[in-house]
Amino acid sequence: MKTHPESQLELMEFVFPIEHKSITIYNLMVYGDIEYTTLKNNKLLFFLQIKDRKKIYIQDKSFSKYKLPSKIALTCDLIHTIRLLRKVNIDNHAIILNCSNTLMDLIDALKMPLPKLYRNGIYQLAGRLTFHKEFASFFEETKYKREFIIKGLLKIEEMILNNALIYDSINNKFVKLTDYFSDRHNKLVKK
């Protein structure tokens, strides 16, 4: 993949609700004129600790064209995004915008079809938020409702988590993300 000087590798942080808790995981993504993330066997690659970013970095030879980032460029906190969608009318810090766009980038990387109504609704809301922080009128002017957008974002999260691997630094291998957190949850419950 040809790189462009305007593109750069970014360290992304994700906070997702899973098993009645929140998980924080990380990913590397190229943003700019070209946009992509690392896939292994058509699965997204995530890691639990920032220090493990090197393991992902070496998985994708095209990343070697970019400097390995050490600081988080963006946090996509789905829990906070949902809370904002339910309780406020203004996206002052572009939290909803950034999270929606980043989640859509991951779905696009997977080349998975998202139901058209969800895709259209989320893209239209993101388009609105690109130019206006206020978004309550979006729900008044369109056929979309807040809970519909939230369901769409949760559908994306489900698709991402079901199509992701996470680096297990203890065992030095990639494992299915949902299995990793289910196994971890089950071990904690047994204690």
N, C-alpha and C positions, 0 to 999 in steps of 0.2 A: 504494500500500500504506500503510495507516494505521500510524503508529508509536506505540509505547507508551513512557512515561517510563522503564520498567524495561529497555528495550532499548537496546543501544549497539553502535556499529560497532567491530569488533576487527581488529587487524592479526595475521594468522596466518602462522606460518612452517612450512614443510613440508620434510622431508628424505626424499627417495625414492631407492631404488637404481635406477639406469638405466645401461645399457651398461657394466656392471661397475664403476661409480663411484657416488658419491652426488651428487645435485643438491639445492641449496637454493633453494626458490622461495617466493613470498609470495602472499597472497590477503587480501581484505577480506571479513568476514562480519558480519552483524548477529546478535547473540545476546541472548536475554532472553525476553520474552513472545512475541516473533516471532523467527523465525530464517530467514535467507536469505543468499545470496551473489549476486554479479553473474554473469549469463549474457549471452553475445553469440552469437546464432545457435545457441542451445542448447548452447553450449560454456562451460565454466568459464573465468574469466579469472585468470591468474597474472602475476607480474612477478618480475624477477631482483634488483632493487635496491629497498631500502626507499624511496629517494627517488622511485621511479616509482609509488608508491601513489596519487599525485594523478591519474595517467592513468586508473587504474581507478575512482577516486572519481567522476570526471566522467562515466564511462560509464553510471552508474546514477543517474538523477535522484532516486530515493528515498534515496540515501545523503546527499543534501544536508541532510536532516533531522538528521543526526548530525555530531558533531565528527570531523574526520579524525584518526585515531590516529597517534601518532608512535612508540610503543613496542610491541614484540611482546607480545601478550597470552598466546599459547600456542604452543608448538612441538610439532608432530606429527612426530616422528622415527620413521619406519617401521622404519628399520634398527635403532635402539635398542630399539624395541618388540618386534621379532622376537627380538632377542638376549635380552631379558628373558623372553619367553614360553618360550624354549628352556632357559634356564639358572637361573631363580630361581622361587620360589614365592610371593613377596610383592611387590606393586606399591606400595612405600612412598611414592612421589611421584606416584602416579596417572598415570604415563606411559602405561601400556597403556590405562587407562580413557579418558583424554583423547584419545589418538590414535584409538582405536576409534570413539568417539562423533563425533569431527570428520570422520573418513573417511566414516562413515555419513551425516552431515549433507550432505556433498558429493554422495554418490550419490543421496540424496533430492532434492537440488536439481536434479540431472540428470533426475530422474524415470525412472531406469533400473532395470529389475528385476535384483536380485541373486538368485542361486539361493537358494531358501527355506531350505535347510539352513545355508548360510553366514550368511544374515541372522539366523536364529534363534540360531545358536551364538554369534555375535558379540554380539547383543543380550543374550543370557542371561549371557555372561561380563561384559559391561559392567554389567548389573544387579547381579551379584554383587560386582563391584569398587566399586560405588557405596557399599556398606555394609560391605564387608570387604576389607582389603588383601591378605589371604591368598587365593590362588586355586588352589593345588595340589589341594585337595579338590574344586574344581569339576570337574576332569577325572576324578576318581575317582567322583563322584556322578552324572555325566551321561554321555551317549553320546559326547560330544565329546572329541577328543584335541588336544593342543597343535598338532601339525602341521596338523590340519584348520583350526583357527582361523587359523594363519599363512597357509595357502593361501587362505582367505577374504579376509584382509587384502590379500594380494598380488593377488587377483582384483579387489578394489576399486581398488587402485592402478592396475592395468592399465586398468580402465574409466575412471578419472579422467584418466590421462595421454592416453588415446586420445580423450577428449572435452574437451580443454582447449586454450586459446590462451594464448600467452605474449607479453607486451609486449616487443618488440625495440626498445630505446631507440636503438640506432644507426640503424636504418632508420625509426624512429618509426611502427611499425605492429604489429598483432597477427598472429602466425603460429601455425600448428599446433605445439603444444608438442613432439610427437614428432619432427616435421620439424626443428624448431629444434635439438634436441639431436643428432639424427642428422647434420645438416649440420655442426654444430660438431665432432662426433666425427670425421667424415670429413675435414674440413680439418686437424685435428690429426694424423691418421694420415698424410696426404700430406706433411706437413712433414718 
